[in-house]
Structure formats: structure tokens, C-alpha cells
Amino acid sequence: FALMIAGAADYYFERMSAIDSGVKEVRRVITNALKLRKSGKRTLLFIDEIHRFNKAQQDAFLHAVEQGVITLIGATTENPSFEVNAALLSRCQVYRLLPLTDSDIRHVVDHAISHDRILSAKKIIIKDWNFLLTISGGDARTALNALELAVMLAGENDNDEIVLNRETFEQALQQKTAQYDKKGESHYDTISAFIKSLRGSDPDAAMLWLAKMIESGEIGR
């Protein structure tokens, strides 16, 4: 999407990953942006996994962003309030990308089955959409990975069909429940749900939640 924005606004596009870039690369981009600005060309810089930059690396962007030398778009799966410097954050606008709906995920998977060069050559039948939608957690990439693994594992039957049911997905993913990130925000969301179920005098709901977490292995028996 950053590339589309740059194209629509006629910006020069630079991409950087915080995983394998450092201050030297940041300075190179800024120096190049300064040269382009003299010729009337503005620069849009997209940084993937921006939370992986340390404080010194993030500080290197401050003046360039403040002075309009670069237009910065940073992507992160973490909470920017904790992972991005306050000074840099105050110069940016935060947009939260919400998980895709079940309908969106289903559309993406159906499109892959119909249009992917390899998948479209097979007759794929998904028997357990609910499990696939739950395991994806609103992430289309997770759903497509699950589809690909399950197709590879299932194989065709006598009718040249590949039938994907719950057991096939579980075997392919080696996972029985939706992802639970015990170090991220979902941990606190889950704990909050547990506390509220107790506060609402619903012990059955609380015990059901606890049983599911133990079954998934996220909580020790």
C-alpha cells in the first residue's frame, strides 16, 4: 500500500526493513532524499518492522520527518505506544489495521483456490471453514499458509478431490487452537476476558476458558 501511495502522490519510494538495516542505511536514505528534494522530488520511506529499530536508530529519523525531508510510513505488529519512541510517535499519525472479517478471509481463500496456478488445477473442498477461519485469526497470510500445508498433506482421493477437514488442518498445522501470543496484547485481552467472566458471576464461562487454555498447552496443567 505504501508503494501505491508513493505512485499516486508522485513520490520517490524507498523501502527498508528494520531487521537488516542500521543507522548507516538510514543516513543514506535521508541524504538521497535531500538531493531529490532540491530537484523538486519528494521521498516516501516505508519501514517494515519499525519496532525493531532501537532508540538511536529511531532518533535518526526525527529531524528528517519534522522538516519534511521524508514522509515516513512504518509498519509494526506491536503496540507503537510501547515500541516507537515518543518523540517520533508524536510526529506521526497512528492507524490501526484491524483483523480481516471471516467473510474477507473466505473470499481470499476462495480466490486462491480459483486463481492460483497450482491450486486451481486441483479440486479442493473445504469441509471445515469454521476451523480455518478461527485458526487464521483475521490474518489472510495465516489462512493461505494453512490452506497450502493442508493441501500438500491431504492428497487426492478416488474422485480426484482434496477434502480439507478439521483433522487435516490440525495435522498440517500441529495446532488445535487459534494463535495466542502470551507476550503481546492478546495475552492481556484474554486475561481481561477471564477476569470479566468472573466479575460477571459466570463461573461456567471462566472454567470453560481455563479448560481450553489448558487443552491448548498455553497454561500448564
C-alpha angles and dihedrals in degrees: 000000000000090000090051090051091050091050094048093048094041093240126153106250125224124178126198135175116214089211095070104018132086143183091287091060091045091054091048091055092047092048091051091047090054091053092048092049090059088060092048097258119127125209130227114198121198117197118192118208091008091174088072091069112096124229095271092050093048091047089058088071098051102091094037092053094043093049094045094244089133135016105224127210114180126187123204138164090207131079104275091209088070103029104039122067113259091231092055093040091054089059093052139066115234119220119186116214107212124215115269118260122249088255091054093049092049091050091051093049093046090050091051092050091049101040110024110108094232102031095047089060090062132068102237122184119187109206098176110045092157093063093046092049092048095047092049093059092206093307114124092197091057091049093050092047090051090049093050094048093046092050091051091050101042103056124192125297129216091285092054088250129136108213116196115197134161094276092053093051092046092050092047094048099033085221132109102187139042118277116283116193105201091187097047139063093283088067091061092041090055094046089048090053090050093050092047091051089055093044089052090056092245103136092165091060091047093050091046090054091048092049092051093050091050091047091052092050094240090117121041117244 
